[in-house]
Amino acid sequence: MAISFQLLFIIISSVIFIYLRANSFKYYALYNIFLIIYVLSRSDGIYDSFEGFMMRFLGHANAIVFTQIVNFLIQIVFYTFYTIFALYFLDLDRRTKKFFGRVMLFLKFIFALFLVFAFLSYTLKNSDLFVSLYLYIFVPLMLLVFVLSVLKTITHSGKHKYFFLTGVFAFVGCALVALVGSFVPSLHMKNPIMFFFIGNIIETIFFSLGLAYKIKLINDEKNRIEHQVIKHKHRQQIGKLHGLLEGEEKERKRIAEELHDGIAGDLSAIKFNLAYLNLKNRNPENVGILKELTEIIDKSSLQIREISHNLSPSSITNFGLIAALENMCLKVENLYGIKIKFEFSGDKIELSKTAETHIYRIVQELINNVVNHAEATEAEVTIAHQSPCISIMIKDNGKGFELGKSYHGIGLSNVDSRIRYLNAEFKKSSSEKGCQFHININTHRIPQT
């Protein structure tokens, strides 16, 4: 049963190591390989066969000493690999680097020291010396490392430590019972090695539970990092959108000021000069022409003021978003003869001026589409605010549009950009009776700028 468990976990550990490249599973596979060798050596038949094989090369006496030394050296190897595995599995290599480094150095020193002891014991033809060194030096030192590692684990390792420590305590306890039972005849333990096997099986069961929990922690950490990366990329995209849209607003404001202060001023000067010419030269033939020119200038001035206002709507700052939108609908109705019904219901909307400007621009662009493309005679703008949700619906009785067709106009591109910036939802529908646009905004999801 013990060998079956170890073979299973050699396969599992190897696969997980290949997938995750985590050192803990590499050392756990190595530990299990040497543990299987040790378990097989506990079989009298296998032990005697190996000893007989070595007699062909070393002779009878040397083969007996060599086999006994190798048997305990294998235990040193798998206990060392198990300790290294435990340090990695409990994340002490990342959370207590100084302690981890010292323990690794100490384990290398102990292993090298016992290789020297093994050579000396074989040279002296005294396997009992090596066994004594194992019992009175290696075992106490490994117990010291075990205790110190447990103390570090309690304060530094993750929650998977509870499963692992339960299995480790069972394994160490049973291994000590097996060790004492093997070297203290007065206890009259018939088969002390069974305690070692029982401890190993318990440790393997609890390790599997700890492994499952650690994989969950690894996946949670991986998901957390991926979420942070996505969130960071989203912030970058929002930042870029904000920069582009803010630059667009500044350019709109600049053009509006140039229209208002430049062209509008020039038109006023032209109108003044025409009036002066009319006074100086009262030619009846020119009265009609001057009057027509004055009317054209007045109309152009009005249009420039409207364009300037649309480019940089000061009414948002002065009167708020809803009043600005209602005023825009009235002006469009007066200029283009399209009857626009405006309705607002719900809580008062209080957002940053940046967010309100984006909402204003979205509605403005969709109304412009109604005016320029829908061939509509009536339109409706409905806004409802039930915190934190703002619902905006714009519909008309025009000719509609083809839903499957993509439209790449600058206006709709700007709408999409502003929708993305606001983290809003944008839905379009069309029929023979006209088209509808629905915008749903969650104010909690609007970036704070």
C-alpha positions in Angstrom: 0.0 0.0 0.0 2.8 2.4 0.9 4.6 1.7 -2.4 1.3 2.3 -4.3 0.8 5.6 -2.6 4.4 6.7 -3.4 4.2 5.6 -7.0 1.0 7.6 -7.4 2.5 10.7 -5.9 5.7 10.4 -7.9 3.5 10.7 -11.0 1.3 13.5 -9.6 4.3 15.5 -8.3 6.2 15.1 -11.7 3.1 16.3 -13.6 2.5 19.3 -11.3 6.2 20.2 -11.5 6.2 20.1 -15.3 3.0 22.3 -15.2 3.9 24.7 -12.5 7.7 24.5 -12.3 7.4 24.6 -8.5 10.5 23.2 -6.8 8.5 21.7 -4.0 7.0 19.0 -6.3 10.4 18.2 -7.8 11.8 17.4 -4.3 8.6 15.6 -3.3 9.1 13.3 -6.3 12.7 12.7 -5.4 11.8 12.0 -1.8 9.2 9.4 -2.9 11.7 7.7 -5.2 14.2 7.1 -2.4 11.4 6.3 0.0 10.3 3.5 -2.3 13.9 2.2 -2.4 14.0 2.2 1.4 10.6 0.5 1.7 11.8 -2.2 -0.8 15.0 -2.6 1.2 12.9 -3.5 4.2 11.9 -6.7 2.4 14.3 -9.5 3.6 14.4 -11.0 0.1 15.3 -7.8 -1.7 17.8 -6.8 1.1 19.5 -10.2 0.9 19.5 -10.2 -2.9 21.2 -6.8 -3.0 23.7 -7.9 -0.3 24.5 -11.1 -2.3 24.9 -9.0 -5.5 27.5 -6.8 -3.7 29.4 -9.9 -2.4 30.4 -10.6 -6.0 32.4 -7.3 -6.1 33.3 -6.6 -2.4 33.4 -10.0 -0.7 31.3 -11.3 2.1 32.3 -9.1 5.0 32.6 -5.9 3.0 29.2 -6.5 1.3 27.5 -6.8 4.7 29.0 -3.5 6.0 28.4 -1.7 2.6 24.7 -2.8 2.5 24.0 -1.7 6.1 25.6 1.7 5.5 23.7 2.2 2.2 20.5 1.3 3.9 20.9 4.2 6.4 22.3 6.5 3.8 19.1 6.1 1.8 17.2 7.3 4.9 19.4 10.3 5.1 18.8 11.1 1.4 15.0 10.8 1.6 14.7 12.8 4.9 16.9 15.5 3.4 14.7 15.7 0.2 11.6 15.7 2.3 12.9 18.6 4.4 13.7 20.6 1.3 10.3 19.8 -0.2 8.6 20.9 3.0 10.5 24.2 3.0 9.4 24.9 -0.5 5.8 23.7 -0.1 5.3 25.9 2.9 6.7 28.9 0.9 9.5 29.6 3.4 11.8 30.1 0.4 9.8 33.3 -0.3 8.6 34.4 3.1 11.7 33.7 5.2 14.6 33.8 2.7 17.3 34.1 5.3 16.1 31.1 7.3 15.5 29.1 4.2 19.1 29.8 2.9 20.6 28.8 6.2 18.7 25.6 6.4 19.6 24.7 2.8 23.2 25.3 3.6 23.0 23.3 6.8 21.3 20.3 5.0 24.1 20.3 2.3 26.7 20.4 5.1 25.1 17.5 7.0 24.7 15.4 3.8 28.3 16.0 2.8 29.4 15.2 6.4 27.6 11.9 6.4 29.0 10.9 3.0 32.4 11.3 4.7 31.2 9.3 7.7 29.9 6.6 5.4 33.3 6.4 3.7 35.2 6.2 7.0 32.8 3.6 8.4 33.2 1.4 5.4 37.0 1.9 5.5 37.0 0.8 9.2 34.6 -2.1 8.4 32.3 -0.8 11.1 28.7 -0.3 10.0 27.7 0.1 13.7 29.7 3.4 13.8 27.7 4.8 11.0 24.4 3.7 12.6 25.4 5.3 15.9 26.3 8.6 14.1 22.9 8.4 12.3 21.1 7.9 15.6 23.0 10.4 17.8 23.8 13.2 15.3 21.6 13.1 12.2 18.3 12.3 13.9 18.7 15.0 16.7 19.8 17.6 14.1 16.9 16.9 11.8 14.5 17.1 14.7 16.0 20.5 15.5 15.5 21.6 11.9 11.9 20.2 12.1 11.1 22.2 15.3 12.6 25.5 14.0 10.8 25.0 10.6 7.5 24.4 12.4 7.9 27.7 14.4 8.7 29.6 11.2 5.8 27.9 9.4 3.2 28.9 12.1 4.0 32.6 11.7 4.9 32.8 7.9 3.2 30.1 5.9 -0.3 30.2 4.3 -3.4 28.3 5.4 -2.4 25.1 3.6 0.1 24.7 6.5 -2.5 23.2 8.8 -3.1 20.2 6.5 0.6 19.7 6.0 1.7 20.1 9.6 -1.0 17.5 10.7 0.5 15.0 8.3 4.1 15.9 9.2 3.5 15.5 12.9 1.9 12.1 12.3 4.8 11.1 10.0 7.6 12.2 12.4 5.8 10.7 15.4 5.3 7.3 13.8 8.9 7.4 12.3 10.3 8.0 15.8 8.2 5.1 17.2 9.5 2.8 14.5 13.0 4.0 15.1 12.8 3.4 18.9 11.0 0.1 18.4 13.8 -1.1 16.1 16.7 -0.2 18.5 15.2 -0.8 21.9 14.5 -4.6 22.2 13.0 -4.2 25.7 9.9 -2.7 24.1 9.2 -6.1 22.5 7.7 -4.5 19.3 7.1 -7.3 16.8 7.0 -5.2 13.6 8.0 -1.5 14.4 8.5 -0.6 10.7 4.7 -0.8 10.4 4.4 2.5 12.3 6.7 4.1 9.7 4.4 2.9 6.9 1.3 4.1 8.8 2.8 7.5 9.4 3.8 7.7 5.7 0.3 6.9 4.6 -1.2 9.5 7.0 1.3 12.1 5.8 0.5 11.3 2.2 -3.3 11.7 2.8 -2.9 15.1 4.5 -0.3 16.2 2.0 -2.9 15.6 -0.8 -5.4 17.7 1.1 -2.7 20.4 1.6 -1.8 20.1 -2.1 -5.4 20.6 -3.2 -5.7 23.7 -0.9 -2.4 25.1 -2.1 -3.4 24.7 -5.8 -6.6 26.6 -4.9 -4.4 29.3 -3.3 -2.2 29.4 -6.4 -5.2 29.7 -8.7 -6.7 32.4 -6.5 -3.4 34.3 -6.6 -3.1 33.8 -10.3 -6.7 35.1 -10.8 -5.9 38.1 -8.5 -2.9 39.0 -10.5 -4.8 38.6 -13.8 -7.6 40.8 -12.3 -5.0 43.4 -11.4 -3.5 43.3 -14.8 -6.9 43.7 -16.5 -7.7 46.5 -14.0 -4.4 48.2 -14.8 -5.0 47.9 -18.5 -8.5 49.2 -18.1 -7.2 52.2 -16.1 -4.7 52.8 -18.9 -7.4 52.7 -21.5 -9.6 55.0 -19.5 -6.6 57.3 -19.0 -6.0 57.4 -22.8 -9.7 58.0 -23.5 -9.8 60.7 -20.9 -6.8 62.4 -22.5 -8.2 62.1 -26.0 -11.7 63.4 -25.0 -10.2 66.1 -22.8 -8.0 67.2 -25.7 -11.1 67.2 -27.9 -13.0 69.4 -25.5 -10.1 71.8 -25.3 -10.0 72.0 -29.1 -13.8 72.6 -29.2 -13.4 75.4 -26.7 -10.6 76.9 -28.7 -12.6 76.8 -32.0 -15.7 78.2 -30.2 -13.7 81.1 -28.9 -12.1 81.8 -32.3 -15.6 81.7 -33.9 -17.1 84.0 -31.3 -14.2 86.4 -31.0 -12.9 86.2 -34.6 -15.5 85.4 -37.2 -18.5 86.8 -35.2 -16.5 90.0 -34.6 -15.6 90.3 -38.3 -19.3 89.8 -39.3 -20.3 92.5 -36.8 -17.7 94.8 -38.4 -19.0 94.1 -41.9 -22.6 94.8 -40.8 -21.5 98.1 -39.2 -19.7 99.1 -42.5 -22.7 98.2 -44.6 -24.9 100.3 -42.3 -22.4 103.2 -42.7 -22.4 102.8 -46.5 -26.2 102.8 -46.5 -26.2 106.1 -44.6 -23.5 107.7 -46.8 -24.8 106.6 -50.1 -28.6 106.5 -50.1 -29.0 104.9 -53.5 -32.5 103.4 -53.8 -31.1 100.7 -56.1 -28.7 99.5 -53.3 -31.2 99.5 -50.4 -32.6 96.0 -51.2 -29.1 94.5 -51.7 -27.8 96.0 -48.5 -30.9 94.8 -46.6 -30.4 91.3 -48.0 -26.7 91.3 -47.0 -27.5 92.5 -43.5 -30.1 89.7 -43.1 -27.5 87.1 -44.3 -24.9 88.5 -41.9 -27.5 88.4 -39.0 -28.3 84.8 -39.9 -24.7 83.8 -40.2 -23.9 85.5 -36.8 -26.8 83.6 -35.2 -25.5 80.3 -36.7 -22.0 81.0 -35.5 -23.3 81.7 -32.0 -25.2 78.4 -32.0 -22.1 76.5 -33.3 -19.9 78.2 -30.7 -22.4 77.4 -28.0 -22.6 73.7 -29.1 -18.9 73.5 -29.2 -18.5 74.8 -25.7 -21.8 74.6 -23.8 -21.5 77.0 -20.9 -25.1 76.2 -19.8 -23.9 72.9 -18.2 -21.7 74.9 -15.8 -24.4 77.6 -15.3 -27.6 75.6 -15.1 -26.7 71.9 -14.9 -26.9 68.9 -17.3 -30.7 68.5 -17.5 -31.3 72.2 -18.2 -28.5 72.3 -20.8 -30.0 69.2 -22.6 -33.5 70.7 -22.5 -32.2 74.0 -23.9 -30.3 72.2 -26.7 -33.5 70.3 -27.7 -35.5 73.6 -27.8 -32.8 75.2 -30.0 -32.7 72.2 -32.4 -36.5 72.3 -32.6 -36.5 76.1 -33.4 -33.6 75.8 -35.9 -34.7 72.7 -37.8 -38.4 72.4 -37.2 -38.2 68.9 -35.7 -40.6 68.6 -32.7 -38.5 67.2 -29.8 -40.2 66.1 -26.6 -38.0 66.3 -23.6 -38.8 64.5 -20.3 -36.8 64.0 -17.1 -37.8 62.1 -14.0 -36.2 60.8 -10.8 -33.4 62.1 -8.6 -31.3 65.2 -9.3 -28.2 64.3 -11.3 -25.0 65.5 -9.6 -21.9 64.3 -11.4 -18.4 65.7 -12.2 -18.4 68.3 -15.0 -16.3 65.9 -17.1 -19.0 63.1 -16.8 -21.8 65.6 -17.5 -20.0 66.9 -20.5 -19.6 63.4 -21.9 -23.4 62.7 -21.4 -24.2 66.0 -23.0 -22.0 65.2 -26.0 -23.6 61.7 -26.4 -27.1 63.1 -26.5 -26.0 66.0 -28.7 -24.4 63.6 -31.3 -27.5 61.3 -31.4 -29.8 64.3 -31.8 -27.5 65.5 -34.7 -28.0 62.1 -36.3 -31.7 62.5 -36.1 -31.5 66.0 -37.7 -29.0 65.0 -40.4 -29.8 61.4 -41.3 -33.2 60.2 -39.9 -35.4 62.4 -42.0 -37.7 62.6 -38.9 -40.3 65.1 -38.0 -40.6 64.1 -34.3 -38.1 63.0 -31.7 -38.2 62.2 -28.0 -35.5 62.5 -25.3 -36.3 60.7 -22.0 -34.0 60.7 -19.0 -34.7 58.8 -15.8 -32.4 58.8 -12.8 -32.8 56.3 -9.9 -29.5 56.4 -8.1 -27.1 54.9 -9.1 -28.6 54.3 -12.5 -29.2 56.9 -15.3 -31.3 55.7 -18.2 -31.4 57.8 -21.4 -33.6 57.0 -24.3 -33.6 58.9 -27.7 -36.1 57.9 -30.4 -37.5 59.4 -33.6 -40.0 58.6 -36.3 -37.5 58.7 -39.1 -36.5 56.1 -41.7 -34.3 54.1 -39.3 -31.0 52.4 -40.2 -29.7 48.9 -41.1 -28.7 47.2 -37.8 -26.2 44.8 -39.3 -24.4 47.6 -41.2 -21.3 49.2 -39.5 -21.2 53.0 -39.4 -17.7 54.5 -39.0 -18.6 58.2 -38.8 -16.6 60.5 -36.5 -19.7 61.3 -34.5 -20.7 57.7 -33.6 -17.0 56.9 -33.0 -17.0 59.7 -30.4 -20.2 58.3 -28.9 -18.6 54.9 -28.6 -15.5 56.4 -27.0 -17.5 58.4 -24.4 -19.7 55.3 -23.7 -16.5 53.3 -23.0 -15.2 56.1 -20.8 -18.4 56.1 -18.7 -18.4 52.3 -18.5 -22.0 52.6 -19.8 -24.2 50.3 -21.9 -25.3 51.4 -25.4 -28.2 49.7 -27.3 -29.6 50.5 -30.7 -32.8 49.3 -32.3 -34.5 50.3 -35.6 -37.8 49.6 -37.4 -39.9 51.2 -40.1 -41.3 53.5 -37.4 -37.9 55.0 -36.6 -34.9 54.2 -34.4 -34.2 54.1 -30.7 -31.0 54.6 -28.7 -30.8 53.4 -25.1 -27.9 54.4 -22.8 -27.7 52.9 -19.3 -25.1 54.5 -17.0 -24.1 53.3 -13.5 -22.8 56.3 -11.7 -20.7 54.1 -9.4 -18.8 52.8 -12.4 -17.9 56.3 -13.8 -14.1 56.9 -13.4 -13.2 59.6 -10.9 -11.3 62.3 -12.6 
